[in-house]
Amino acid sequence: MPTQKKLLIFIVMLLMLAGCGGSSGSPAGAIEAYLQALVAKDQDQLVNYSCVDWEEQAIIELDSLVTVTAELQDLQCKEASQVNTDALVDCSGKIVFNYNGELQELDLSTRQYVAREEDGQWRMCGYIYFDH
């Protein structure tokens, strides 16, 4: 294989890895990765980014999206506080759902997300609703 072709393949692979979404190496990254997997309807990744206590709920959330298309818009998450292996994460942005042409939005700032460190990785472990 010519050197230029190898270099092109290497660059494409590097870009694909860089574009894989949020990292679960931080509380905010774990929540972003979870939300991206949810919208992508990627059950394996969704469960991977969920703490053990949240896995069943993650699948329920995923099942609720089977008949709709969903898109993340302007997602940004940041850690609000941390105590031991739990952290609270605030996010902004929204998920836009398309129900047969009717658009509905979920404002991500109406929840505070709980991230938990398990097995050396931060994972989504629930959320708390609150009003602004």
KAWOKA-V650274 format. One record per pair of residues at least 6 apart in sequence whose C-alpha atoms are under 6 Angstrom apart, sorted by the first residue. I is the first residue (numbers start at 1). J is the second residue. If there is no record, write none. Layout:
# KAWOKA-V650274
((I & J) (I & J))
This chain:
# KAWOKA-V650274
((22 & 29) (22 & 32) (22 & 33) (23 & 29) (23 & 30) (24 & 30) (24 & 122) (25 & 121) (25 & 122) (26 & 122) (27 & 115) (27 & 122) (28 & 77) (28 & 78) (28 & 79) (28 & 89) (30 & 122) (30 & 123) (31 & 124) (34 & 46) (34 & 49) (37 & 45) (37 & 46) (39 & 70) (47 & 55) (49 & 123) (49 & 124) (50 & 123) (50 & 124) (51 & 123) (51 & 124) (51 & 125) (54 & 125) (68 & 98) (68 & 99) (69 & 97) (69 & 98) (70 & 96) (70 & 97) (71 & 95) (71 & 96) (72 & 94) (72 & 95) (73 & 93) (73 & 94) (74 & 93) (75 & 92) (75 & 93) (76 & 91) (76 & 92) (77 & 90) (77 & 91) (78 & 89) (78 & 90) (79 & 89) (80 & 88) (80 & 89) (81 & 87) (81 & 88) (85 & 116) (85 & 117) (86 & 115) (86 & 116) (87 & 114) (87 & 115) (88 & 113) (88 & 114) (89 & 112) (89 & 113) (90 & 112) (91 & 108) (91 & 109) (92 & 108) (92 & 109) (93 & 108) (94 & 106) (94 & 107) (94 & 108) (95 & 105) (95 & 106) (96 & 104) (96 & 105) (97 & 103) (97 & 104) (110 & 129) (110 & 130) (111 & 128) (111 & 129) (111 & 130) (112 & 127) (112 & 128) (113 & 126) (113 & 127) (114 & 125) (114 & 126) (114 & 127) (115 & 123) (115 & 124) (115 & 125) (116 & 122) (116 & 123))
